[in-house]
């Protein structure tokens, strides 16, 4: 009987000790040390931060170089053993990526792009002796469709459409259309109609072949001349669908005024941009993370950070103070204070990786916070580029979202951060 009491007493004591250890600060910090990490070559900061509370011995073992698809160095894998009193107690699998540096932007840019064909943005009715009709709508052509060929001939501009439609109308025949819809190619036919009292035949469709707007340059890589801007996709104002880009340009622009943001009413930068001589680069891609292409010149200056800076992975971004580079007047890039409210380490590409809040009194006074046209403004923390401003909260213009720089670098073709996708946690 006494033996049973002793065993129960010892069991309760052991349970209390185990539970107590679980609630102790040291054990919780030890458990929080990750089992896998991704770092850039020569940057041991994230590793030291992870184990700064402990007196441990680190040893790198099993170093293995990883070639990429072109046979070039894509980094290496290492294993770090954490030891206490000579006994290994935890290991961290570390993937080391080649060091990446780019030049931060902040410059205001005008964006002019041409669609891959002509975009259907609406239907309209043609008044005829048989009533009002829309051949395009009756043929099943939808808003958001992209006409890429008419009568088997490629179409790039609105000006090219009229002659094919007129020729088909005068011949009394149907016009054949090749259409892209949701990444699928479909074929339609319609018979153009002529409105009463008019000489021109029409399809009963509103079309567009280009778009323009204002944004901010995020970064560029001086050797390859590749750049990234905006941090979010450009969508058509009427269809709200991403624009499939055939070609386009980014142009030097000057901010003329600011429509200040308020709760429920996001503000906006108003800017001017004209002239072929002011073209900064080509637009080759319009993706969820912004626009990307090649610069024609790399002598762009923001007069704050005009040299290459290292970038930070999503796992290394910290909550706390940071800065953004953007333009609020003319072409002068200024540096403003913000706060990283939260940051989510991402295993898969996502546009809303950070929540940010403007804290700079001057920026709050001039803009009310984040406004349209500020998208793409580079975010800098601890001497590294960590991301770009992307969205504003409609009901709180002082706050918004930012995307992590790693996904923009990958979209630009500067690097493939497949290791971060696999290992980030």
C-alpha positions in Angstrom: 0.0 0.0 0.0 2.8 2.4 1.0 4.7 1.4 -2.2 1.7 2.4 -4.3 1.4 5.8 -2.6 5.1 6.4 -3.1 4.8 5.5 -6.9 1.8 7.9 -7.3 3.7 10.6 -5.4 6.7 10.2 -7.6 4.5 10.2 -10.7 2.8 13.4 -9.7 6.2 15.1 -9.0 7.5 14.0 -12.4 4.4 15.2 -14.2 4.7 18.5 -12.4 8.3 18.9 -13.4 7.6 18.0 -17.1 4.6 20.4 -17.3 6.7 23.1 -15.6 9.5 22.6 -18.1 7.0 22.9 -20.9 5.8 26.3 -19.6 9.4 27.6 -18.9 10.7 30.4 -21.2 13.9 28.6 -22.0 12.1 25.4 -23.2 9.6 27.4 -25.2 12.4 29.3 -26.9 14.3 26.1 -27.6 11.2 24.5 -29.2 10.7 27.7 -31.3 14.1 27.2 -33.0 13.2 26.1 -36.6 14.4 22.8 -37.9 14.9 24.2 -41.4 16.0 27.7 -42.6 16.9 29.5 -45.9 19.6 32.1 -45.8 21.7 34.0 -48.4 25.4 33.3 -48.8 27.4 35.2 -46.2 24.4 36.2 -44.1 24.4 34.3 -40.8 22.1 36.8 -39.1 18.9 34.7 -39.2 20.8 31.7 -37.7 22.3 33.8 -34.9 18.9 35.4 -34.2 17.3 31.9 -33.9 19.8 30.7 -31.2 20.8 34.0 -29.6 19.2 33.0 -26.2 21.4 29.9 -25.9 25.0 29.1 -25.4 25.5 26.5 -28.1 28.2 25.3 -30.3 27.3 25.3 -34.1 28.9 23.0 -36.6 28.3 23.0 -40.3 28.2 19.5 -41.9 27.1 17.8 -45.0 27.7 20.9 -47.2 26.4 20.1 -50.8 26.5 22.5 -53.8 23.3 22.6 -55.8 23.5 23.3 -59.6 20.5 24.9 -61.3 19.0 23.9 -64.6 21.8 25.8 -66.5 24.5 24.0 -64.5 25.3 27.2 -62.5 25.7 27.4 -58.8 22.3 27.6 -57.2 23.5 27.6 -53.6 24.2 24.8 -51.1 22.6 22.7 -48.4 24.1 22.6 -44.9 23.2 21.0 -41.6 23.9 22.9 -38.3 24.2 20.9 -35.1 23.3 22.7 -31.9 25.2 21.3 -28.9 25.0 21.8 -25.2 28.0 20.5 -23.1 29.2 18.7 -26.1 26.0 16.8 -26.7 24.0 17.4 -29.9 20.4 18.4 -29.0 19.0 19.9 -32.2 19.9 20.2 -35.9 18.8 22.8 -38.4 18.8 22.1 -42.1 20.0 25.2 -43.8 19.7 26.0 -47.5 22.2 28.7 -48.6 21.2 30.7 -51.7 23.6 32.8 -53.7 23.6 36.4 -52.5 21.1 38.6 -54.4 21.3 42.4 -54.7 19.2 44.9 -56.6 18.9 48.7 -56.8 15.7 50.0 -55.1 13.4 52.3 -57.1 10.8 54.6 -55.8 10.5 56.6 -59.0 7.1 57.5 -60.3 6.4 55.8 -63.6 3.7 56.0 -66.3 2.5 52.6 -67.6 1.4 52.2 -71.2 0.6 48.7 -72.5 -1.0 47.1 -75.5 -3.2 44.1 -75.2 -2.6 40.8 -77.0 -5.4 41.4 -79.5 -8.4 43.6 -78.9 -10.3 43.3 -75.6 -14.2 43.1 -75.5 -15.3 45.6 -72.8 -19.0 45.8 -73.6 -21.9 45.3 -76.0 -23.9 47.9 -77.8 -27.1 47.8 -79.8 -27.4 48.7 -83.5 -30.6 50.3 -84.6 -31.9 48.6 -87.8 -35.2 48.3 -89.6 -35.7 45.0 -87.7 -35.1 46.6 -84.3 -32.1 47.0 -82.1 -29.5 44.1 -82.3 -26.0 43.3 -81.1 -24.4 40.7 -83.5 -21.6 40.2 -81.0 -23.8 39.4 -78.0 -26.1 37.2 -80.1 -23.0 35.3 -81.3 -22.1 34.5 -77.6 -19.1 36.8 -77.4 -18.6 37.9 -73.8 -17.1 40.8 -72.0 -13.5 40.0 -71.2 -13.0 38.0 -74.4 -9.9 38.8 -76.5 -10.2 38.8 -80.3 -6.8 37.7 -81.6 -7.7 36.9 -85.3 -10.4 38.0 -87.7 -10.8 35.9 -90.9 -7.7 34.1 -89.9 -5.6 37.3 -89.8 -3.8 38.3 -86.6 -5.2 41.5 -84.9 -3.3 43.8 -82.6 -5.0 47.2 -82.9 -8.5 48.5 -82.9 -7.8 50.3 -86.2 -7.3 46.9 -87.9 -10.8 45.7 -87.1 -12.8 48.1 -89.2 -11.6 47.0 -92.6 -12.4 43.3 -92.0 -15.9 44.0 -90.6 -16.7 46.4 -93.5 -15.5 43.9 -96.1 -17.6 41.1 -94.6 -20.7 43.4 -94.3 -20.5 44.6 -97.9 -20.2 41.0 -99.1 -23.1 40.0 -96.9 -21.2 37.2 -95.2 -20.2 36.3 -91.6 -16.9 37.4 -90.2 -14.8 34.6 -88.5 -13.3 35.4 -85.1 -10.6 33.6 -83.1 -11.1 34.5 -79.4 -9.1 33.8 -76.2 -11.2 33.2 -73.1 -9.8 32.0 -69.8 -6.7 30.7 -71.5 -8.8 28.8 -74.0 -9.0 29.5 -77.7 -12.6 29.4 -79.2 -14.0 30.4 -82.6 -17.1 32.4 -83.3 -18.9 33.8 -86.3 -21.1 36.9 -86.6 -22.7 38.9 -89.3 -22.0 42.6 -89.2 -24.9 45.0 -89.3 -25.3 48.6 -90.5 -27.3 51.0 -88.5 -30.1 53.0 -90.3 -28.7 56.0 -92.0 -25.0 54.9 -91.6 -22.5 53.6 -94.2 -20.4 51.5 -91.8 -21.0 48.0 -90.6 -20.6 47.2 -86.9 -20.2 44.1 -84.7 -22.2 45.5 -81.7 -19.1 45.4 -79.5 -17.1 47.9 -77.5 -13.4 47.1 -77.8 -10.1 48.3 -76.4 -6.4 47.6 -77.3 -4.4 49.6 -74.7 -4.3 50.8 -71.1 -2.4 53.4 -69.2 -1.8 54.4 -65.6 0.6 55.5 -62.9 2.7 53.4 -60.5 6.1 53.1 -58.8 9.3 51.4 -59.8 10.3 48.8 -57.2 13.7 47.6 -58.2 16.1 46.9 -61.1 19.2 44.8 -61.6 21.9 46.9 -63.3 23.7 44.0 -65.1 20.7 42.3 -66.7 18.6 45.5 -66.7 15.6 43.6 -65.5 13.1 45.5 -63.4 9.9 45.0 -61.4 7.2 47.5 -60.5 3.7 47.9 -59.1 3.5 44.7 -57.0 0.1 43.8 -58.3 -1.5 42.9 -61.6 -2.9 45.5 -64.0 -6.6 44.8 -64.7 -8.9 46.3 -67.2 -11.1 49.1 -65.7 -14.3 47.7 -67.2 -13.9 43.9 -67.2 -11.8 43.8 -64.0 -9.8 41.0 -65.6 -6.0 40.9 -65.8 -4.8 42.4 -69.1 -2.8 40.0 -71.3 0.1 42.1 -72.5 1.4 42.1 -76.1 3.9 44.9 -75.5 4.2 48.2 -73.6 6.5 50.7 -72.0 7.2 52.3 -68.7 7.7 56.1 -69.0 9.2 58.7 -66.7 6.4 60.5 -65.0 5.9 63.6 -62.7 3.4 63.7 -59.9 1.3 66.9 -60.3 -1.1 66.6 -57.4 -2.4 64.2 -54.7 -6.0 63.4 -54.0 -5.8 62.7 -50.3 -7.3 59.4 -49.0 -9.9 59.1 -46.3 -12.0 56.4 -44.8 -14.0 54.7 -47.6 -12.3 56.7 -50.3 -8.8 55.8 -51.3 -6.7 58.7 -52.6 -4.8 58.8 -55.8 -1.6 60.3 -57.3 -2.2 62.4 -60.4 0.8 62.4 -62.8 1.8 63.4 -66.3 3.9 61.5 -68.7 4.4 62.2 -72.4 6.9 61.6 -75.2 8.8 58.7 -76.7 12.1 60.2 -75.4 11.0 59.5 -71.8 10.6 55.7 -72.2 12.5 53.9 -69.5 11.9 50.3 -70.5 9.7 47.7 -72.0 6.9 45.8 -70.4 7.2 42.0 -71.1 4.9 40.6 -68.3 1.8 41.6 -66.3 1.4 39.1 -63.4 -0.1 39.0 -60.0 3.1 40.6 -58.6 3.3 43.5 -61.0 4.8 44.4 -64.3 8.2 43.2 -65.4 10.6 43.8 -68.3 13.9 45.3 -69.4 15.1 48.8 -68.9 16.6 50.8 -71.8 18.7 52.8 -69.3 20.0 52.1 -65.8 21.1 55.5 -64.7 18.0 56.0 -62.6 18.6 57.7 -59.3 16.4 58.0 -56.2 19.2 59.9 -54.3 18.6 57.8 -51.1 19.8 54.3 -52.1 21.4 54.4 -55.5 23.6 51.4 -55.0 22.7 47.7 -55.0 21.2 46.5 -51.8 20.7 42.9 -50.5 17.1 41.5 -50.4 15.5 39.6 -47.5 13.4 36.4 -47.7 9.9 36.4 -46.3 11.1 34.3 -43.3 13.5 37.1 -42.3 11.1 40.0 -42.3 10.4 41.4 -38.8 7.5 43.2 -37.3 8.6 46.8 -36.5 9.9 49.9 -38.2 10.7 50.1 -41.9 10.8 52.7 -44.7 9.4 53.2 -48.1 10.6 55.1 -51.1 8.0 57.0 -53.2 7.2 60.3 -54.9 4.5 62.7 -53.7 5.6 65.8 -55.7 7.2 66.1 -59.1 9.9 63.5 -59.7 11.7 63.7 -56.3 11.8 60.3 -54.5 11.5 60.7 -50.7 11.9 58.2 -47.8 9.1 57.8 -45.3 8.6 55.8 -42.1 6.2 52.9 -41.9 5.5 50.0 -39.5 5.5 46.3 -40.4 2.4 45.3 -38.5 2.6 41.6 -39.5 4.5 39.4 -41.9 3.6 35.9 -43.0 6.5 33.6 -44.1 5.2 32.1 -47.3 5.7 28.7 -48.8 3.8 29.6 -52.0 3.6 32.9 -53.9 1.0 35.3 -52.5 0.5 39.0 -53.1 -0.5 40.0 -49.5 2.4 38.8 -47.4 2.7 41.9 -45.1 0.4 44.3 -43.4 1.9 47.8 -43.2 1.0 51.1 -41.6 2.2 54.5 -42.5 3.6 56.3 -39.4 5.4 59.2 -41.1 3.7 62.5 -40.2 4.7 64.2 -43.4 3.3 61.4 -45.6 0.1 61.3 -43.6 -0.4 65.0 -44.0 0.2 65.0 -47.7 -1.6 61.8 -48.8 -3.5 60.5 -45.8 -1.5 57.3 -46.0 -1.4 54.9 -49.0 -2.9 56.1 -52.2 -3.3 54.7 -55.7 -0.1 55.2 -57.7 2.0 54.3 -54.7 1.9 50.6 -55.6 5.3 49.3 -56.1 7.0 51.6 -53.6 10.0 49.6 -52.3 9.9 48.6 -48.6 13.3 48.7 -46.8 14.2 47.2 -43.4 17.6 46.9 -41.7 19.4 47.8 -44.9 17.6 45.2 -47.1 14.8 45.4 -49.6 11.9 43.3 -48.2 9.0 44.0 -50.5 6.7 46.5 -52.1 3.5 48.4 -51.3 0.6 46.8 -53.1 -2.9 47.6 -51.7 -4.6 50.1 -49.4 -7.3 49.3 -46.9 -10.4 51.1 -48.1 -11.7 51.9 -44.6 -8.2 52.8 -43.3 -6.0 54.5 -45.8 -3.1 54.7 -43.3 -2.7 50.9 -43.7 -2.5 48.3 -46.5 -0.7 45.3 -47.8 2.7 44.6 -49.1 4.1 41.7 -51.1 7.5 40.0 -50.3 10.3 40.9 -52.7 11.3 37.3 -53.3 8.2 36.6 -55.5 8.8 39.8 -57.5 12.4 38.8 -58.1 11.3 35.4 -59.4 8.7 36.9 -61.7 11.4 39.3 -63.1 13.6 36.3 -63.9 16.4 37.5 -61.6 16.4 34.3 -59.5 14.5 31.2 -58.8 13.8 31.0 -55.1 12.4 27.4 -55.3 14.3 26.7 -52.1 12.2 29.2 -50.2 9.0 27.6 -51.5 10.1 24.2 -50.3 11.7 25.1 -46.9 10.1 28.3 -45.7 8.0 27.9 -42.5 
